[in-house]
Amino acid sequence: MTEIGPYSRPAALRAIDGRRREARLMAAVRRDLTAHVGGAPSATQRLLIDRCAQLSLHLALMDSELAAGKALGEAAGRQYLAWTNSLSRALRQLGLKEAPRPSKTLQQHIAERRQ
């Protein structure tokens, strides 16, 4: 199994088995951000969501190295700040406010009342 680290290339990240912790983290970020934009992201939003998932994984892996007591060098510290800033900008492009939830149709409301 390929070792995944903070500096893994995008091709290695795409090949992550869905059962791995890293894949679950990326799926959770994608799921949460997809819901945040209303559940049906545009092509542009999908690309931003994927970028946010990759950046979140890189940052989480670096956070785990820091938590394990591994000292980061100056270059790694700059990389961490760059990834953090990139994630912040991508999230800002998606929007800080959650998309409004679609209103229920009359049929959905009646079905809920019957249950």
DAJOZI-V586541 format. One record per backbone hydrogen bond with DSSP energy under -0.5 kcal/mol. NH is the residue of the N-H (numbers start at 1). CO is the residue of the C=O. If there is no record, write none. Layout:
BEGIN
NH/CO  NH/CO
END
This chain:
BEGIN
8/5  12/9  13/9  14/10  15/11  16/13  20/17  24/20  25/21  26/22  27/23  28/24  29/25  30/26  31/27  32/28  33/29  34/30  35/31  36/32  37/33  38/35  39/34  46/42  47/43  48/44  49/45  50/46  51/47  52/48  53/49  54/50  55/51  56/52  57/53  58/54  59/55  60/56  61/57  62/58  63/59  64/60  65/61  66/62  67/63  68/64  69/66  70/65  77/73  78/74  79/75  80/76  81/77  82/78  83/79  84/80  85/81  86/82  87/83  88/84  89/85  90/86  91/87  92/88  93/89  94/90  95/91  99/36  109/105  110/106  111/107  112/108  113/109  114/110  115/111
END
